[in-house]
Amino acid sequence: MRLLLPLKYYDEAGRIKPSTSFLWCLFYLCRPFWVFVASLTFRQDSGALLTLFYPDNYYFYLSLGIAFPALLVALLISFRTKLWHSRARCVFQAIVPLVMLSLISDIGFHVSMAFKQHWEFSWLVALTLLLDCIYLYWVKKNLHLRLMAQDWAKE
């Protein structure tokens, strides 16, 4: 059997491991959950950090909804060995579409935020849009990610 990727990208079971870049992408997409967890750790005023990043509660809840598909993908990756031994292997085909859904939703959310600010320049919106577009292009073109999803779905 010919290996599709170099040996360092395979685990002990012979399955393709997720790349570090993909894990960083998931970490980036799950940032509303990290802000939420960090806000819970402040004992004095847990809402201060949330209002710093999300001035309106609507933005925060919408961001959590946008990040949910990425969190679901992170959970799929975390429990991949248990899912391999069950009949739920077909869920691995949803990894790339869920990440792309989260990225496209995040782009739409930040474009709407820029629209509501009357297109006034904001570093936060600009950097987020730039990273979202870079990650969207990367996820769309990444061969490693497609091979990983195909490898995990087959028996």
Secondary structure, DSSP 8 states (H G I E B T S, - for coil): ---SS-GGGB-TTS-B---HHHHHHHHHHTHHHHHHHHHHH-SS-HHHHHHHH-SSHHHHHHHHHHHHHHHHHHHHHHTHHHHHTSS-GGGGGGHHHHHHHHHHHHHHHHHHHHHHTTT---HHHHHHHHHHHHHHHHHHH-HHHHHHHHHHH--
